[in-house]
Amino acid sequence: MKLAEALILRADSKKRIQQLKARLTRSATVQEGEQPPEDPQTLIAEIDTTIAQLLELI
């Protein structure tokens, strides 16, 4: 893998983590009795996977 590719993938991973974090925050802060827009456990799993990919790049 070339350095430029790795840097692009790293930037994409960081952006994806931030987006997932925002989605997780929205899903975690809902009114009592309402359903979250997305399953928080699924989002956490996606964040963990993305972080693992980022760590491989670093």
Helices and strands as residue ranges (DSSP letters): H 3-28, H 40-57
